[in-house]
Amino acid sequence: MEEREFGRSGQHASVVGLGTWQLGADWGDVDDKEALTVLEAAAESGVTFFDTADVYGDGRSEETIATFLSSRPDLHVLVATKMGRRVEQIPENYVLDNFRAWNDRSRRNLGVDRVDLVQLHCPPTPVYSSGEVFDALDTLVEEERVAAYGVSVETCAEALTAIARPNVASVQIILNPFRMKPLREVLPVAREASVGVIARVPLASGLLSGKYTKDTVFPENDHRTYNRQGEAFDQGETFSGVDYTTGVEAAAEFAALAPEGYTPAQLALRWIVQQPGVTTVIPGARSAAQARANADAAMLPDLPGTTLDAIQDLYTTRIKDQVEGRW
């Protein structure tokens, strides 16, 4: 699989990575054997980038990755984790002592001395403007606790503030055919600054797979049930912030645009991979088959201009007004 560089850090990632939120929590139940099977299928399909966080299953996702990689010393996988969501979300908690403590925990969970890439996990907006915060992150690099650092953001404005910092290696942002604003506002600036872009929520929490209807019922412990209005965390993380009914209708139209040989999910992933400035896209997977199908999107031909135009038209007419004012 093609790999792309996080310019400032010199690290590389497969263009299709693996998001592992599903392997920890908030997507219904996934047992340990299934989780390891997903990691194996992704790695065997050429995926060399795993994205996790210290709060995914309260560390379970990190520990599962460590278990898998310890059994496969032949693999080289860049593992990115996140920190910051284990405490009250106030800027005062984003200080060096906490960073060290959170990093110690992640290193234990991952079984490593140094984390490949650590990301601030969608912190309060003022954090991105704090010189002290980024000085503390630089200290983590100097102390060889982390090889590089980045940020995970909710809004384009937060991304631009972070990109202006000289040592930020990557920005993780929601980007998919139902969330296009970053194409205009973030990706060109990131490319100019040699900052990597990690595209998350690429399938709009599964909407873009075309598998759901208005009558679909998700488990009670699935964020697609309990966070539709942002009750637990930012609403944009669930269905990209799109009203579910609208999203299901638009997803059916999106699925109809898939060229022969593409599933709707692969159409969405291929669309992201083609965007100039994207380093990697991190779909989640709950089964080995899903992991392999996601990885296969990296091998598909580029989408033709007519398909790209149709996707843009669908976004403009059905989705844009719901999301661009907030994120």
Secondary structure by P-SEA (a helix, b strand, c coil): cbbbbccccccccccbbbbccccccccccccaaaaaaaaaaaaaacccbbbbccccccaaaaaaaaaaaaaccccccbbbbbcccccccccccccaaaaaaaaaaaaaaaccccccbbbcccccccccccaaaaaaaaaaaaacccccbbbbbccaaaaaaaaacccccbbbbbbcccccccccccaaaaaaacbbbbbccccccccccccccccccccccccccccccccccccccccccccaaaaaaaaaaaaaaccccccaaaaaaaaaaacccccbbbbbbccaaaaaaaaaccccccccaaaaaaaaaaaaccccccccccc
